[in-house]
């Protein structure tokens, strides 16, 4: 099985979305599955995107992006951790219960960010890159066709031909075509000479 590293942030975001949906259910009941789960999907994908684009961001935006990313990473476990704390009543020790709740909320966030950093810019730009590659291939093909046409035309123009008026000149097709208008054996030129003699 080949694991594509680009898919790990998406998988981590899906896990965190499920965490949010479960936390929403614990906190507000059946409506929480949808509303808090939807918020989880938004938060998780935003974190994955921000982490994957961070290295290529302009310097003036890196600071604000990092602050926002850290803020989400702090607030997100509070929501999930609180729901977990309220639900894990079987754990009698409050310290151990708090540690489990915090880890439950923090680990998927950390996984989303870490895998987003590792995936890099290509996480969300794969489709664009494929389109660019296809366009480049197409343009290369068209260039190849143009070059072939130009080569064929140049070859035709360089072939040696004889003047059609029978003056004995042998040269390239382009040169003979230019000469034929002024050739002394050209009937149009002969007619003009005869008219001038009169």
N, C-alpha and C positions, 0 to 999 in steps of 0.2 A: 504493500500500500504506500503510495507516494503522497506525503502531506504537503500541500502548498502553503507556504508561510503566509501568503497573502490572505488566506481564508481564516487564519487563527483569530485575528481581531473580530471578524464577523461572528465566529463561533462564540468568542468571549462576550460580545455584545448580546447575542441571543440568550446566553446563560444569565447575564445581568438583567435582561428584560424579564426573564422568568422569575428572577429574584424579586424584582419590583412588583410583578403581578401577584406573587405570593404575599409580599408585605402588604400590598393594597387590600388583599382579601382579609388578612389578619386584622388590619386597622379599621376598615370601613365596610367589610362584607363583600357581597357579590359584585357590587359596582366597582370595587377596587381592582378586580381582575382586569377590566378593560382600561379604566382611566389611569390608574397608577402604572399598569403595564405599558400603556402607550407612552406615558412620560418616561418610563425606563428605556424604551426603545429609542426615543429621541435623545436622551442623555447619553446612552451607551454609544450610539452612532456618532454623536457630536464629539465625544471623547476620543473615539477611534480615529475620526477624521482629523481632529486637532493634533493628536499625537503623530499621525502619519505625515502631516504637512509641516510640522514644527521646524524641522531643519531647513526648509526652503522658504520660510516666512521672512519678510523684510525685518530688519533689526528693530525698527520702530514699533512693530506689532508683537514681537516675541514676548516682551515683558507682560503686556496685558493678557496675552493668550495663556501664558504660564500661570498667572494669578487666577484666571478663570478656571483653568484645568484643575489646579490645586483646590480651589473653592468647591468645585463639583465633587472632587474626590473626598473632601471632608464632609460635605452635606449628604451625599448619597449614602454612605454607611450609617449615618445617624438615622435616616428613614428606615432602611432595611434592618439595621441593628435594633432599633426600638421595637419594630414588629416582631423580630426574632426573640428579643428579651421577654416580651409579653406572652409569647407562645411557649417558650421553653420553661414551663413551670415544673417540669420533672427534675431540672437541675437545681438542687437545694442551695448549693454554695453560690452566693451572689457574685463573687469575684470571677469564678469559673464561668458562670452564666454570662457575665459581661464580656469576658474574653471571647467566648464562642460567638456571641452576638456581633461583636465588633469584627471578628475575622470573617464571619458569614457575610457581612455587608461590604467589607473592604477588599477582600480577595478578588472578586470578579472585576471591580473597578480597576484594581492594579493590573490585572491580566489584560484588560482592554487597552490600557495606556501603554503597558510594556510591549505588547504585540503590535500596537499601532506604531510605536517608535521603531521597532524592528522591521516592520513591513515597509516603512518609508512612503515616499510620494506615490509609488506605483499602486498602492492599495485602492485608490479611487480613480486612477487614470488609465487603467488597463484598456478599457474600451477605446479611449481616444488614441492610445498608442497603436492599437490594432488598425484603426482607421487611417492614421498617419502612415503606417507601414504599407497599407494597401494603396494609398494615394501615391506614395513614393515608387512602389513597384509599377503602378500604371504609368506614371510619368517617365520612368526608365524605359518601359516598353515603347511609349510613343516616341521618345528620343531615339531609340534604336531604329524604329521604322523610318523616322525622318532622315537619319544618317544613311540608311540603306537607300532611300530614294535619292538623296543628294549624291551618293556614290555612283548610283546607276546613271544619273543624269550627267555627272562629270565624265563617266566612262564613255557615254554616247557622244558627248561634245568633243572628246579627245580622239575619236576614231578618224582615220585618214580617209578623205573623200575627194573626188575629182570634180572640177567645175562643170556644171550641167550645160554650159554653153560651148564646151569643147575647146577652150583656149589652152588646155594642157596643165592648168594649175592643179596641184594636189596638196591639200593642207587639212587642218582640222575642220570639222563641220561648221563650227562657229566662224572661223576665218573665211571659209569658202562662201558661206551665206552672206557675209559682209562684202566680199569681193564681187559677188554675182550681180549686185546692183550697178556696179561701175565697170563690169567686164566689157571689153571692146566687142565681143561676139554677142552680147545681149541684144536681141532684136529691137528693144526700145531705144538703146543707144545707137544702133545702126540707123534707125529711122530718123533719129534726131540729127545725126551727122549728115544724112542725105538731105534733110530739110535745110540745114545750115549752108550746104554747098550751093543750093539753089539761090 
